[in-house]
Amino acid sequence: MKDYIEERAVSIANYIIDCNATVRQTAKEFGVSKSTVHKDVTDRLMQVNPTLAKQARKVLDVNKSERHIRGGLATREKYLHQHEMGL
């Protein structure tokens, strides 16, 4: 694996852990796709730093388990805003 990919995987994992970030937020921050973020954390990082990979995976698992709640809140906000605007 190329050095810059290893460095990116470590940087991505640190960002996820420090910011409690989702895959989508991380992808936007690093300018890569969501699948790249996922592959970096689940596959590539396990070869480089398994401990860091497990920590990042924990954060992503929590975010994944909560995503239906965030989606519901976003939908609620959307309809509340539409109601306020008289739509």
Secondary structure, 3 states (H helix, E strand, C coil): CCHHHHHHHHHHHHHHHHHCCCHHHHHHHHCCCHHHHHHHHHHHHHHHCHHHHHHHHHHHHHHHHHHHHHHHHHHHHHHHHHHHCCC
